[in-house]
Amino acid sequence: MVIFVADVIKILEKQLNESNKRNEQLQQQVAYLTELIREMNREMFGKSKEDIQVDGQQSLFEDTAPQVPVQDEATTEVSSYKRKSKGTKADKLANFPVEIVERELTDSERECNNCGTHMIDMGSVEARSELILIPATIE
């Protein structure tokens, strides 16, 4: 079987044309899918409503909202109301009885670890406050 160079060239040209057609089809498909993704992103993340009105441009939809007559601003009265103030934790706990527990330091605890001098009482600091829940009992 003898294959001539002209036959090989024809076979190669045929394969080249087929691959070029396939390449063009794939490029068209990529362009279509890219545009489809861009449009889907625009729908998902874009503006949901456009309020731009251009003079001279006709609207596609009729304005079906009923026309409300305009009232004078001088005759319109707005009723006001009082908002209930929000309470704080301190306001809620103010009605409960308070028991102050003071802890006195012993003489050995009043000595300074660094210099060994005797420390004096400089006042008290509130460390914490807590509610003690006493469950109901039946007698």
Long-range contacts (C-beta under 8 A, 24 or more apart in sequence): 93-129, 93-131, 96-131, 98-129
